[in-house]
Amino acid sequence: MAPAAAPADFHFVLLGDRTGEVQAGVFEKVLAQAAAVRPAFLLSVGDTIQGLRDETAENEWENVQRILAPYRKIPLYLSPGNHDVWSAASEELFRKNAGHPLHYSFEYGGAHFAVLDNSRSDAMPAGELEWLDADLKAHGQAAVKMVVSHRPSWLLDAALGNTNSALHRMAKQYGVCCVLAGHVHQLIHAELDGVMYLAAPSAGGHLRLSGKYEDGWFFGWTRVDVKGGEASFEVHSLDGQVTDVSAWGRAGLAGK
C-alpha cells in the first residue's frame, strides 16, 4: 500500500540555533514544547553542535542524537551551520548525521523547501545561488516555496530595503514567500517587496546584546502554518509569550 499523501494544510516548527555557546538544557525544553504541538516536521536553521574542532565533533553529534532520540517519530531537517561544518571531516559528519547533502530540497503537502549551504561564508556562495535557481525552476508548481540557510546573508539588503540582490530577484522570479535563517540568535523580521525574511530566535545558543525579549533576544521556537497556499508564523518564547511574526519589525517588537 502506498503511503498517504501529505495534507495540503499542515504545520511545522522552525528551530533556531542550538549552539554558539550552548546554554545547558534550553534546547531540550524547546524540543519538548515544539513536539507538543504535533508538527509535521522540524526544520532547523543549523548550529546543531558546538563544533569547530575535528577531534570532538563525532562525540558532540552522538550527544545530540541522544537528545533527539525521544522525538524520532518527527522528521527533522537540518541546515548546515558554521558550528556544524568547517572542514572536510566535519562535512562528512554532517552528511552522516543529517542524512542528506549540505544543500538539498524537499516537499511536503504541496510546499517546497530549499536548504542552502552558507556554513563557511557570510555571503551566499555563487554556486549555491546557481543550485537554487535550478531547484526553484524545477519546482515551480509548488504552492508555497521557502528558502532556508544558516547565515542570514540577506540581512543588510533586508535592512536597507534593497530589492536588487541576486537572492531577492530570484525569490520574486519564482514566487518564494519566505527566506529563513538563524546564526544571529535574535529574532529579526522584515518584509521586502512581498517576500518575508526571518532570522529565527535562539533555541539554545547564547543571547547577545540587550538580552531583552522586545529586542528579539529570547529562547524559543516558531510554529509555521501552511494553509490555502499561504504560510503564517507564530513565535513562541520558552516562558510562554506568543506573537504573530507580523508584530516584529527590523528593530524588534513593533510598538515597544
PAKOLKOL-225257 format. One line per field, with one value per residue (C-alpha): residue number from 1; x, z, y. Coordinates in steps of 0.5 Angstrom, whole numbers, plus 2048, in hexadecimal, padded with zeros to 3 digits. Each point is the difference from the previous one (the first is absolute). Layout:
REM residues N
k: NUM / ...
X: X / ...
Z: Z / ...
Y: Y / ...
***
This chain:
REM residues 256
k: 1 / 2 / 3 / 4 / 5 / 6 / 7 / 8 / 9 / 10 / 11 / 12 / 13 / 14 / 15 / 16 / 17 / 18 / 19 / 20 / 21 / 22 / 23 / 24 / 25 / 26 / 27 / 28 / 29 / 30 / 31 / 32 / 33 / 34 / 35 / 36 / 37 / 38 / 39 / 40 / 41 / 42 / 43 / 44 / 45 / 46 / 47 / 48 / 49 / 50 / 51 / 52 / 53 / 54 / 55 / 56 / 57 / 58 / 59 / 60 / 61 / 62 / 63 / 64 / 65 / 66 / 67 / 68 / 69 / 70 / 71 / 72 / 73 / 74 / 75 / 76 / 77 / 78 / 79 / 80 / 81 / 82 / 83 / 84 / 85 / 86 / 87 / 88 / 89 / 90 / 91 / 92 / 93 / 94 / 95 / 96 / 97 / 98 / 99 / 100 / 101 / 102 / 103 / 104 / 105 / 106 / 107 / 108 / 109 / 110 / 111 / 112 / 113 / 114 / 115 / 116 / 117 / 118 / 119 / 120 / 121 / 122 / 123 / 124 / 125 / 126 / 127 / 128 / 129 / 130 / 131 / 132 / 133 / 134 / 135 / 136 / 137 / 138 / 139 / 140 / 141 / 142 / 143 / 144 / 145 / 146 / 147 / 148 / 149 / 150 / 151 / 152 / 153 / 154 / 155 / 156 / 157 / 158 / 159 / 160 / 161 / 162 / 163 / 164 / 165 / 166 / 167 / 168 / 169 / 170 / 171 / 172 / 173 / 174 / 175 / 176 / 177 / 178 / 179 / 180 / 181 / 182 / 183 / 184 / 185 / 186 / 187 / 188 / 189 / 190 / 191 / 192 / 193 / 194 / 195 / 196 / 197 / 198 / 199 / 200 / 201 / 202 / 203 / 204 / 205 / 206 / 207 / 208 / 209 / 210 / 211 / 212 / 213 / 214 / 215 / 216 / 217 / 218 / 219 / 220 / 221 / 222 / 223 / 224 / 225 / 226 / 227 / 228 / 229 / 230 / 231 / 232 / 233 / 234 / 235 / 236 / 237 / 238 / 239 / 240 / 241 / 242 / 243 / 244 / 245 / 246 / 247 / 248 / 249 / 250 / 251 / 252 / 253 / 254 / 255 / 256
X: 800 / 803 / 801 / 7FA / 802 / 802 / 7FA / 800 / 7FE / 806 / 804 / 807 / 805 / 806 / 806 / 806 / 807 / 801 / 807 / 805 / 802 / 7FA / 7FC / 7FF / 7F9 / 7FD / 800 / 7FC / 7FB / 7FF / 7FF / 7FB / 7FC / 800 / 7FF / 7F9 / 7FD / 801 / 803 / 801 / 808 / 805 / 804 / 807 / 804 / 806 / 806 / 7FE / 806 / 806 / 805 / 806 / 804 / 801 / 802 / 7FA / 7FB / 7FE / 7FE / 7FC / 7FC / 7FF / 7FE / 7FB / 7FD / 7FE / 7FD / 7FC / 7FE / 7F9 / 7FE / 802 / 7F9 / 800 / 804 / 806 / 803 / 807 / 803 / 808 / 802 / 807 / 801 / 7FE / 804 / 807 / 805 / 7FF / 800 / 7FA / 7FD / 7FF / 7FE / 7FA / 7FE / 800 / 7FC / 7FB / 7FF / 801 / 805 / 802 / 7FB / 7F9 / 7F9 / 7F9 / 7F9 / 7FA / 7F9 / 801 / 805 / 807 / 806 / 807 / 806 / 807 / 807 / 803 / 803 / 807 / 7FF / 7FC / 7FE / 7FC / 804 / 7FF / 800 / 7FA / 7FC / 801 / 7FE / 7FA / 7FE / 800 / 7FC / 7FA / 800 / 7FE / 7FB / 7FC / 7FA / 800 / 7FB / 805 / 807 / 805 / 808 / 804 / 807 / 804 / 803 / 7FB / 805 / 7FA / 800 / 803 / 7FC / 7F9 / 802 / 802 / 7FA / 804 / 7FC / 806 / 803 / 801 / 7FC / 7FB / 7FF / 800 / 7FA / 7FC / 801 / 7FE / 7FB / 803 / 7FC / 805 / 808 / 802 / 807 / 803 / 807 / 7FF / 7FC / 7FB / 7F9 / 800 / 7FB / 7FF / 7FB / 803 / 7FC / 7FC / 805 / 801 / 806 / 801 / 806 / 7FE / 800 / 806 / 7FE / 806 / 805 / 802 / 7FD / 804 / 7FF / 7FA / 7FD / 7F9 / 7FA / 7FE / 806 / 800 / 804 / 7FD / 800 / 7FA / 7FD / 7FC / 7F9 / 7FF / 7F9 / 7FF / 7F9 / 7FD / 806 / 803 / 804 / 7FF / 806 / 7FE / 806 / 800 / 805 / 802 / 7FD / 7F9 / 800 / 7FC / 800 / 7FF / 806 / 7FD / 801 / 807 / 804 / 807 / 802 / 7FC / 7F9 / 7FB / 7FE / 804
Z: 800 / 7FE / 806 / 801 / 7FC / 805 / 801 / 7FD / 806 / 806 / 805 / 801 / 805 / 7FF / 804 / 802 / 801 / 806 / 801 / 7FF / 808 / 801 / 806 / 804 / 800 / 7FC / 7F9 / 804 / 802 / 7F9 / 7FD / 806 / 7FE / 7F9 / 800 / 804 / 7FA / 7FC / 7FA / 7F9 / 801 / 803 / 7FC / 803 / 7FD / 803 / 805 / 803 / 803 / 803 / 7FB / 7FE / 802 / 7FC / 806 / 804 / 7FA / 800 / 807 / 800 / 7FB / 804 / 806 / 7FB / 7FD / 808 / 801 / 7F9 / 802 / 803 / 7FA / 7FB / 7FD / 7FE / 7FA / 801 / 7FA / 802 / 7FD / 800 / 805 / 801 / 806 / 7FC / 7FA / 800 / 7FD / 7FB / 806 / 803 / 7FA / 800 / 807 / 7FE / 7FA / 804 / 806 / 7FC / 7FB / 7FA / 7FC / 802 / 7FB / 7FF / 7FF / 802 / 7FF / 805 / 7FE / 7FA / 803 / 7FE / 805 / 7FD / 805 / 7FE / 803 / 802 / 806 / 7FE / 7FD / 803 / 7F8 / 7FD / 7FB / 7F9 / 7FF / 805 / 7FC / 7FA / 803 / 803 / 7F9 / 7FD / 806 / 800 / 7F9 / 800 / 806 / 7FD / 801 / 808 / 803 / 806 / 7FF / 805 / 800 / 806 / 802 / 807 / 7FF / 7FE / 7FA / 7FE / 807 / 7FD / 7FA / 804 / 805 / 7FA / 7FC / 7FA / 7FB / 7FB / 804 / 7FC / 805 / 801 / 7F8 / 800 / 805 / 7FC / 7FA / 803 / 805 / 806 / 806 / 806 / 801 / 806 / 804 / 807 / 802 / 804 / 806 / 7FF / 7FD / 7FA / 7FB / 7FA / 7FA / 7FA / 7F9 / 802 / 803 / 807 / 803 / 807 / 805 / 805 / 807 / 804 / 802 / 805 / 7FD / 805 / 800 / 7FE / 801 / 804 / 801 / 800 / 7FD / 7FD / 7FC / 7FE / 805 / 803 / 7FF / 7FC / 7FA / 7FA / 7FE / 7F9 / 7FD / 7F9 / 7FD / 7FA / 7FC / 806 / 806 / 806 / 806 / 808 / 804 / 807 / 805 / 806 / 805 / 7FC / 7FC / 7FA / 7FA / 7F9 / 7FC / 7FD / 807 / 7FF / 7FB / 7FF / 806 / 805 / 802 / 7FD / 804 / 806
Y: 800 / 807 / 805 / 805 / 807 / 805 / 805 / 807 / 803 / 7FF / 803 / 7FF / 803 / 804 / 800 / 805 / 7FE / 7FB / 802 / 806 / 800 / 7FB / 801 / 7FA / 7FD / 805 / 7FC / 7FA / 805 / 803 / 7F9 / 7FE / 806 / 7FF / 7F9 / 801 / 804 / 7F9 / 804 / 7FC / 801 / 804 / 805 / 802 / 806 / 7FD / 800 / 7FA / 7FE / 805 / 7FD / 804 / 7FA / 7FA / 7FC / 801 / 800 / 7F9 / 800 / 806 / 7FD / 7FA / 804 / 804 / 7F9 / 7FE / 807 / 7FF / 7F8 / 801 / 804 / 7FB / 800 / 807 / 801 / 805 / 804 / 803 / 806 / 800 / 806 / 803 / 7FC / 7F9 / 801 / 803 / 7FA / 7FA / 7FC / 804 / 800 / 7F8 / 800 / 805 / 7FC / 7F9 / 803 / 805 / 7FA / 805 / 804 / 807 / 803 / 7FD / 801 / 7FC / 801 / 7FF / 801 / 804 / 804 / 800 / 802 / 801 / 800 / 803 / 800 / 806 / 7FD / 803 / 806 / 806 / 802 / 7FB / 7FC / 801 / 7F8 / 800 / 805 / 7FC / 7FA / 804 / 802 / 7F9 / 7FE / 805 / 800 / 7F8 / 801 / 806 / 7FC / 801 / 804 / 802 / 801 / 801 / 801 / 7FF / 801 / 800 / 807 / 806 / 802 / 805 / 804 / 806 / 800 / 7FF / 805 / 805 / 7FE / 7FE / 7FC / 7FF / 7FB / 7F9 / 7FC / 805 / 801 / 7F8 / 800 / 804 / 7FD / 7F9 / 802 / 7FF / 802 / 7FF / 801 / 7FD / 800 / 800 / 801 / 807 / 7FD / 805 / 801 / 804 / 801 / 804 / 800 / 803 / 800 / 7FB / 7FB / 7FE / 800 / 7FD / 7FE / 7FB / 801 / 7FC / 7F9 / 800 / 804 / 806 / 806 / 806 / 808 / 802 / 7F9 / 803 / 7FD / 806 / 801 / 7F9 / 7FD / 7F9 / 7F9 / 7FD / 7FD / 801 / 7FD / 801 / 7FE / 7FF / 800 / 802 / 801 / 805 / 800 / 803 / 801 / 800 / 801 / 7FC / 802 / 7FB / 804 / 800 / 806 / 7FF / 805 / 800 / 802 / 806 / 803 / 800 / 805 / 801 / 804 / 7FB / 7FF / 805 / 806 / 7FE
***
